């Protein structure tokens, strides 16, 4: 197996990948913790502000992550997967990259058209175009739906990595470690 683990993504690609994982996990944890807290409480407000900051961090990491990935060649998977599996991997990765850009943008714009975004310490990002509760509601609904849908895409990504490790016994997962 040592021969299979030698070809890895660049350090930058790996760092951005795992940083993105941690930030997305933080966003999901905070949005779920908020359901345990009473609406209007300072604790719930802080949790939602933290959720916003995790999402903003995901967005800020997305561009250098994409640049880093485009600037380095993916190491080959050994042994090579069937073509359909290779294409499915590309599709899933495309969806994940779209998610790390679109999802935070939806949350940001929803907050900005709702009347601005409160941050910890009393700081505030002001509203963008004036409050539009209906648009904010619709954007939040899409944001929630997309967040739920991506539990499945992220789960599929993790299951595929484990499938490659335990069933195919190739170096797919090791390339990112």
N, C-alpha and C positions, 0 to 999 in steps of 0.2 A: 504494500500500500504506500510505501514511501515514495515510489516513483509517481504515483497518482497525486500526491500532495504537493509536489514540487512546483507545479504551474499554478500560480495564484494571481488574483487581480492585484493591481498596484496598491501600495499603501494608502494613497489618497482615496481610491475607490472604496477600499474596505473601511476606512475611517468614516467616510461620508455615509456608507451603507448602515453601519452600526449606530452612528449618531442619529440617523433618520429613524431607525428602529426604536431607539430610546425616546426620541421626541414624540413619535406617533403613539408609543405606549403611554407616555405621560398625558397626551391629549385624550386618549381613550379612558385612562384611569380617572382623570379629573371629571370628564363629562359623565361618567357613571357614578362617581362619588356624589356629585351634585344631587342625584335623585334621593340620596339618604338625608339630605339637609332641607330644612324648611325654607320655602320661598321667602325672599326678603331679608334673610338673616345675613349678618356680615360674613359668616363662614361660607355660606353658599356663594355670596358675591366674590369672595376671595378665590374659591375653587373655580368659578367661571372665568375670572380674570386670569387665573393660571392656565386654564384650558385655552383661552385666547392666546396667551403668550407661547404656549407649546405650539399651537397652530402657526403663529407668526414665525417662530423659530424653524418649523418644518419648511415654510415657504422660503425663508432666507437661506437655508441650507440647500434647497432644491437646485438653484442655479449653479453654484460651484460643484455640486454633486454631478449634475448633468455634464458640465464642462469637463470635469475630471474623468467621467466615464467615456465621453466622446474622444478624449485625448489619449486614451490607452486602449490597446487591443484586448479583447476578452481572451483569456487563456483557453485552449481547447479542452473540451470535455473528453476524458479518456476512460473507458472506451466511448467512442462517439455514439450519441443517441440516434434513434430512427428520425427521419426527417419530420414526421408529424409531431414528435415530441419536441424537437428543436423549434418548430414553428409555434407550438403551444407555449413554450417558454418565452419566446419573443412577444407573443400577444399578452401574456400575463405581465411581463416586465413593462410593456407599453402602458397597460392599464395602471400599474403601480406608479409609474412616472407621471401619468396624467393626474392621478389621485393626489400626489404630493404637491401639485401645483393648483389644481382646480378646487380641492376641498378647503384649503386655507383661504383661498381667494373668496370663495362663497361665504365663509364665516366672517371674513373681514368686511366685505361689502354689505352683508346683512346687518352687521353692527353699525356701519357707517351710515346707512340709510335709515336705521332705526332711530338715530339721534346721537350717535357717537359711541365710543367704546371707552368704558372706564378701566383704568389700570391700577395696580396696587400703588399705594402711596398717594391716592387722590389725583393722580395724573389722568388726563383724558385725551383721547384722539377725537377731535370734533367731527360732527356730522359732515357728510360729503356734499350732498345736494339739497339738504333740507330733509326733514323726516318724511318718510313714506312707509307707514306701518304695513300697508298691504304688500308692498314689494318686499319689505323686510321679512314678513311672515312667509311669503312664498320662497324666498331665498333660504330661510332657515329650514323650511320643510325639505327642500332639495338637499341641503347640507346634512340633515338628519338621515334622510333616505340613503344618500351616498355613503355616509359614515357606516350605516348598517350594512349596506351592500359590500363594503370593503372589508368587513369582518370575514366574509366568505372568500374574497380574493386573497386576502392576507393568509387566511387559513389554508387555502389551496397552495399558495406559495410555500408555506412551511411544510405541508404534507408532501409536496413535490420534492423539496430538499431532502426530507427524510426518506422518501422512496428512492431517490438517487443514492443515498448513503447505504441504506439497508437492503434494498432489493436489487437495484442495478449494480451496486457496489462500484460506482464511478466516482470521479473527483469533483462533481458539481458543487457540493457543499464545501469541501476543503478549499476550493478556489477563493471563497469569501472569508475564510478563517485566518 
